């Protein structure tokens, strides 16, 4: 295993997922710009796995930070592993794809590496 994958888990599809990731959840008291800066610093110090959810409401800032670090040459998109989650009000089959597409639009990324179910129960 090379250095890039030494702190990763090989998934059954052959891709690698870094075992250490940064959750980007924030409270209402934290300005969204702080999320953007935190993600940029995290990339600079070596984080390659990022996680957000619908309730965080800061995917735009996370995506902006990722795009800025790609643009400045720090990382390539394929170096990063991005996880997001399907919120409990979107479990009906016809709502899943639009929820994913909304995440992609908010992030302004072409793909998400892992899309999880956020909680094990549906809500209205």
N, C-alpha and C positions, 0 to 999 in steps of 0.2 A: 504494500500500500504506500503510495507516495505521500509526501508531506501535506499536500492539499487535502487529501482524504483521510489523514491520520486521526482527525477529530470529527469524523463523520460516520454515519451508518449507511450501509449500502441497502437501498430499498429493493423490493422484488422486481422492479422494472429496470434495474441497473443504475439508476440515478443515486447520487449521494446526498444525504441530508446532514448538515452540520448538527452536532449534538447540543451545542450551545447556541441559543438564539435570544434576541432581544424582543420582549413584548413591548408594544408601543401604546399600551393603554394609558390614559391620562384622565385626570379629573377636570371638572369645569374651571377650577381655579388656575390651571396651568395653561398659559397662552399656547396656541397651536404652533407658533414659531419655535417654541422650545422643543417640540417633537421633531421638527425638521432639523434643528441643530443637533439634537441628541443622536438622531440616526446618522447624520454625517460624521460626527465624532466616533460613533460606534464602528462605522465602516473604516475610518482612518486607523482605529486601534485593532482591527482584525475581525470584527463580527461579520458574518456572512449569511446569517439566518435571521429573518425578521418576521414578526407575527403581529397581526392586527385583527380586529373584529368589527362588525357593524356598529356595536355600541361605543367603540372608541371615537368614532366620528372624526378621525384625523388621517384617513388614507391619502387625501390630497397632499398633505405635508410629508408623509412618509414617501410617497411616490416622487414628490419633488426632490427630496433629499437623495433618493436613489438615482434619479435622472441626472442630478448635478454631479454626483460622484462618478457616474458613467461618463458624462461629458468632459470632466476634467482628467479622465484617464486613470483614476484610482482603481476602478474595477470595471469588469464587463458584466452585462446582465447575467450571463451564464455562470458567473462566479458566485452569484447570490441565490439564496433559497428563500422564497417569499411564501408565507403561509397566511391565509385568511380563513374566515369562518362564515358558515351559513347561519344566520340568526333564526331564532325559533319561530318567528312569524312568517317565514318563507319556506316552510317544509313541504307545502303542497307541490306536487311535481311540476305544475305549470309556472311556479314562482322561482324554482331553483335557478334555471338558466338566466332569467332577468337579474336575479340577485348577483350572480357571478359576473355578468356583463356590467352591472353597476360598479362592482368593485374594480374591474379592469378600467372602466372609464374614470373613476375617481383617482386611481393610481397613475393612470396614463402609462400603463405597461401593457405589453403584448400578451403576457401569460402570467399565471399564478402557478407556483410549484406544487402547492398542497392546499386543498379546499376541504375544510373539516366541518362537521356539524358542531355548532357551538355548545349546545346543551342537549341532553337526551330526552327532551319533551317539547312538544309543540305549544305555541301560544297563539292567541288570536291577534 
